[in-house]
C-alpha cells in the first residue's frame, strides 16, 4: 500500500485525493512513522460497505438456520402433538 506523510497531506490534500480517485489505490496516512488512517476512493468505500452488508445478511441467515435446526431438535424431543394429549397435560400435575 502506498503511503503519504501527514505533512504532505496537509500541504496538498487535493493532489492526494485526486491520485486516490484516479488510481483507485488506497493511501496509508503516516505520522511519526506510525500508520494513522487510510484514504480510499468513494467507489472502494461503497464496495466495502456492500461487502459488509452482505456479510451481516449471511450471518443473520446462518443464525436463523441455527434457530430453525434447534426448533426441529426440540420438536423431535418434545411430547409430540399436544392436541391429542391435551387431557394428559391439562389434568396431570
N, C-alpha and C positions, 0 to 999 in steps of 0.2 A: 504494500500500500504506500502510495506517495504521501509525504509529509509536508506540512507547511508550518513554519515558525509563527508563533502568535504575534510577534512584532511585524513580520511580513504581512500577515493577515490584516493587522490593524492599519498598516500603511496603504495597502491596495486590496481591499476586500472585493471590489468589483472584479478585478482580474482573477482572483482565486475562484470566485463563484462562477464566472464565465467559463473557466477551464473545467470545473467540475461539471457544469451543464453540458459543455461541448463534448468532453471526452467520456462522460458518464463514469469516470473513475473517482472514487472517494478520496478525500484528503484527510489525513490524520493531523489534527492541530496539536503542536508540541510546545510546551513551555518548560524551560529549565530541564530540557532533555526528557521530560515526562509527558506521555500522551495525556491529553485533556479531553478531547472530543473528536468527533468525526463529522465531516461535511459530506453529505451525499446529495445527488441530484433529486429533484422533486419526483421524477419518474421512478428512481430507485426506491425512494421512501415509500411511494404508493405501492410498489411491488412488495416491499417488506410488510406493510400494513395488511395487504391482501393475504399474504402467506400466513401472517399471524392470525388473521380472522379464520382462515381455513383450518389452521391447527386447533383453534378453540372449538370450531364446529365438530371436527373429528373427535376431539376429546369429549365433547358433550355427547356425541353419538355413541362413543365407546362406554361412557358412564351409563347411558340409558340401556344399552345392551346388557351390561352387567346387572342392572336392576331387574331387567326382564328375566335374565337367567336365574337370579336369586329367587324371584317370584315363582318361577317354574319349579325350582327345587323345593321351596316351601309348600307349594301346592301338592307336589308329589308326596311330601311327608305328612301333609295335613289330613284331616278327618274325611276328606272326600266331599261328596255333595251334601251340604248341610240340610238341604230341603228334605231329603229322605230320612235324615237322622234328627230332625228338629225336636221331636219329643224327648229323645235321649239327652240332648244338650240343654233343653229347657228345664226338664224336671229332675235330672240327676245332678246332685250337688255334692 
